Structure formats: C-alpha cells, structure tokens
Amino acid sequence: MKVEKLTTSRQQSQVYIREVVANYDYLVLEWGTGTGKTKTALDCAEKLKAKNILIVTGEKAHKKNWEDEKAKWEFRGNTTYVC
C-alpha cells in the first residue's frame, strides 16, 4: 500500500487528489477541519462516475454535514453512512 503525505496548500492538495484518484482502489482523506475533505471526496466520486459512495465517520453528527454538502454541490449519488 502506498501512503503519500502532502505538505502543500489546501487548494494544491485538493487538485492533486482529484488528478490521481483514478490511480487508487480506495482513498482515505484524513485532513484537518475546514480543509475541503467533503468537497474533494464528492469531486472524486463524480470524476469516477460513482453511483454509490460509502462515508465512514467517527460521529453521527457528521452525517448532516455530508447531507448539507451534497445538496450544496448538487451531488446526486447514493450515500451509505457508517458511524
């Protein structure tokens, strides 16, 4: 398994992940609060034409954030949550 650590700006990291997502079988975005994980994940799902995505989060409260972001960015895929 290849693990890459990025020490770049938020925008550079988001662009990089969107460019390389097709090279991986799975992707974990482990960035701090406010770094654009949700938007980047949704962009990746759209780029891969994913119809179903699995969201694994440590807290049930994060589900509302995902639902809000999906609506904001007009993501139409199906989402399954594991908390």
C-alpha positions in Angstrom: 0.0 0.0 0.0 1.3 3.4 -1.0 0.9 6.2 1.6 1.5 9.8 0.5 1.8 12.7 2.8 1.1 16.1 1.3 2.7 19.3 2.7 1.1 21.7 0.3 -1.7 24.3 0.5 -5.3 23.2 0.8 -6.1 24.0 -2.8 -3.0 22.2 -4.1 -3.9 19.1 -2.1 -7.4 19.1 -3.4 -6.3 19.5 -7.0 -3.7 16.7 -6.6 -6.1 14.3 -5.1 -8.7 14.9 -7.9 -5.9 14.3 -10.5 -4.7 11.0 -9.1 -7.9 9.4 -7.6 -8.2 7.1 -10.6 -4.8 5.5 -9.8 -6.1 4.0 -6.5 -8.5 1.3 -5.5 -9.6 3.3 -2.4 -9.0 6.7 -0.9 -8.9 8.0 2.6 -8.9 11.7 3.1 -7.5 12.4 6.6 -7.2 16.2 6.7 -8.0 18.7 9.4 -11.3 20.6 9.9 -12.0 23.1 7.1 -9.6 21.6 4.5 -12.2 20.6 2.0 -12.4 16.8 2.5 -16.1 16.6 1.8 -15.9 18.7 -1.5 -12.8 16.8 -2.6 -14.4 13.4 -1.9 -17.6 14.4 -3.8 -15.4 15.7 -6.8 -13.6 12.4 -6.8 -16.8 10.4 -6.8 -18.1 12.4 -9.7 -14.8 12.1 -11.6 -15.0 8.3 -11.2 -18.7 8.4 -12.1 -19.5 6.6 -8.8 -23.2 6.0 -8.2 -22.7 4.8 -4.7 -20.3 6.1 -2.0 -19.5 4.9 1.5 -18.9 7.5 4.1 -17.1 6.3 7.3 -17.1 8.8 10.1 -16.5 8.8 13.8 -19.6 10.7 14.7 -23.2 10.6 13.7 -23.3 14.4 13.7 -21.1 14.4 10.6 -23.9 12.8 8.5 -25.8 16.1 8.5 -22.7 17.9 7.3 -22.4 15.4 4.4 -26.0 15.8 3.5 -25.7 19.6 3.5 -22.6 19.5 1.4 -24.2 17.0 -1.1 -27.1 19.4 -1.5 -24.7 22.4 -1.8 -22.6 20.8 -4.5 -25.6 19.1 -6.2 -24.2 15.6 -5.8 -26.8 13.0 -7.0 -25.1 9.7 -6.0 -26.4 7.4 -3.3 -24.6 7.6 0.1 -24.3 4.9 2.8 -23.0 6.1 6.2 -21.1 4.0 8.8 -20.6 5.8 12.1 
